[in-house]
Amino acid sequence: MLLYLHVPFCRSKCGYCAFHSQVPDANAMQVYLDALMREIALWGDRLGNVAVETIFFGGGTPSMLPSKSIDAVLNRLAKSFAISNGAEISMEANPESAARDTFLQDVRRSGINRLSLGIQSLNRELLHTLGRPHSAKQAIAAIELARQSGFNNINVDFIWGLPGQRLKHWLEELKEIVKLGPDHLSCYSLTIEENTPFEVAYDDGKLELPSDDDQGKMFLYGSDFLELQGYTHYEISNFARMGFQCRHNLGYWEGVDYLGLGPSAVSTINSRRWSNPKDLAEYARQTTQGQLGDNAETLTPHERMQELIMLRLRTARGLRFAAYKELTGRVFMEDFRPMITALHQHGLVKIRNGYLNLTKRGMLVSNTIIENLFDAMDRL
């Protein structure tokens, strides 16, 4: 099983972000930590010391927590679950909060062995546009400090397709990124999410994104550049040096059960899915009353089939035809042959060794391909 812990606090809300977070007041962080400890104990009792392969602190900004609190949470997790030897334990962090005092040294000693730094850009103007609370100088310093603190597995998050960004700007940033020597890069295209300041600005015509042609070139040329630098493109948005693929995310894409802890966190175990309340007070109340998971729903075979296709096609490994048959009792190519033939003729998919893979150009239009597969699935 995978464990995800959502830390719902940020110093400020970035204009593009749709993840649940809040600026904490004086009491919110303690309310959260007390409730999280109760939730960990609750699920430890319910699931019976189940084996855990990976742990991921996400957010929000987990690095806003005191290092002693992270240590206490890890200790409680170890008492409630059977944490595997050599488990990957990741934590997201922002440069400005990670670099304070001895924070990185402390959390490394506590057991965090993979650090994911939310840098997003090394361009001053683009950082300002995004509303990021750090500078490029702070980002570079955070990577250097993380190495000095004992981290030998570092991911950096970047966003491309930003307002005012051009292909040459993105490639220049990638060259700077590679010089910093991260072990893993997550490079996401900017998505205009609902109920965000970016959505309002975009709808009002105040936010102009690069052309579709430029965005396509950013993805394709950027991927080619990173692969030449020794980073394997193993998922649509993720690149890793040999041996540094994110095991936690691979678990999601392979359909491994996961337990989400914290406000708004989602869980899926034994084909049952539930989500925690977003509101911190309601989340805390439900941990006290033992009501978390009461809203669980069983995934239908159709939903499981959709998830199998959607998640597996995001990866370079692709969709295993045998997995589709195991889940549905059907033959994938018999169900989708006309569509797959057309996609293959246009160079968007490959079929080899019992797998269906998206090509790089296929990855660029993956959402459309998957939507069309879903539409065809509804007619089966």
ABEGO torsion letter per residue (X at the ends): XBBBBBBABBABBBAABABBBBBBBAAAAAAAAAAAAAAAAAAAAAAGGBBBABBBBBOEBAAABBAAAAAAAAAAAAAABBBBBGBBBBBBBBAAAAABEAAAAAAAAAGBABBBBBAGBABAAAAAAAGBABBAAAAAAAAAAAAAAGBABBBBBBBBGBBGBBAAAAAAAAAAAAAAGBABBBBBBBBBBBGBAAAAAAAAGABBBBBAAAAAAAAAAAAAAAAAAGBBBABAABBBBBGABBAAAAAAAAGBBBBBBEBGBBBBBGGBBBBBBABAAAAAAAAAAGABGAABBBBBAAAAAAAAAAAAAABAAEBBAAAAAAAAGBBAAAAAAAAAAAAAAAGABBBBGGBBBBBAAAAAAAAAAAAAAAAAAAAX
